[in-house]
Amino acid sequence: MAHWELALFLAFLAALVLGCLVPNRWLPPLPNDKLMHAAAFAVLTTLALRIAQTRAEALWWLGGLLLAGWLIECLQQLLPDRGFSWRDMAANAAGIAAATAAFGLSSLL
């Protein structure tokens, strides 16, 4: 594992958490929210799969990302004008699944 991959993962995760855990009024107008969720979790998944050294470790990373998405959604309920969204969770899972599939396909080439 390269240290830059872990550092990039942690920096991207911190930016995602920060962006998700502030009131909406603090954020600039954003494009499609669900697409942003899917893209963010696809990037995190790609980095996590590059960091993982075994299949079991990769599965732990994937489960951890899904759990992180759920925790973020739960914490959003505590913020003004934010709330838990099952659609956001579905977008997070779609990003994780798409990146996992792409990562698997790229390893076959």
N, C-alpha and C positions, 0 to 999 in steps of 0.2 A: 504494500500500500504506500502510495506517495503521500507525503505529509500535506502537499498542496491540495490534494483532493479532500482530505478531512477538513482542512482550514476553509476551503471553499464551501463545503457542505455546511459547516457550522455558521459561516457568515450568511449564507443564503437562508438557512433556517432561522437565524436571528432576525433577518430582514422580514421574512414571511410572518413570523410571530408578532413582530412589532407592528407591521401593517395590518394584521388581523385583529390586534387587541387595542386599537385606538378607536374613539368614536368616529362614525362615518363623516361627521362634519369637519374633521381634521384632514380628511383625505381629498385629493383633487378628484375631479370627475374621472371615472375609470371606464375603460371599454368593457365588454362582456365579462361579467363577474365569474360566471361558470368556466369560461375559457381560461381565465386567469388562474382559477383554482387548479384546473387540470394541468395547465402548463407549469405552474409552480411545483406541483407534486411530481410531475414527470421529470423535471430537472433534479429535484431531490432524489428521486428514485434512481436516475441514471448515475448520479454521484455515489449513492449508497451501494449500488451494484458494482461499481468500479472499486469501491473500498472493500467489499466483502471478499473473503478469500476462499470460502467454501459455500456449498449450496445451503447448508444449514444456517450459516451466518447470513446469507442473502435473505433467507426466509425470515430471520429475526429482524433484519433491517426493514423488510417490507411490512411486517406486522407492526413494527415500531412507528413507521410512517403513517399507517392507517390509524393507529392509536393517537399519534400526535394530531392528526386532522380532527379526530373526534374530540380530543381535549381542547383544541382551539375553539371548536364550535361550542363546547360546553361553557368555556370561559367567556365567550361573546355574550352569553345571556346576562352577564353581570354588568355589561356596558350599556350606556344610554344609546338608543337607536340601533342596537345590534341584537342578534338573537341566533339561536341554533337553527341551522338549515340542513334538512336531509338532502336537499338538492346540492348544496355545497359539498356534503359528504360524498354524494354520488360522483360529483366532478373530481374530487380528490381521488377517489377509488379508480375512476376512469384514467386519470393521469398516471397513477401507479401501474395500472394494468397495461396501458399503452406503452409506457417506457419499458416495462418488464418484457413485453412481447418484442419490442424493437431490439432490446438488448439481447434477447435470446436469438433472434434472427441474425443479428450482426455477428454473433459468435459462431454461427453455422457457416458464414461466408468465408 
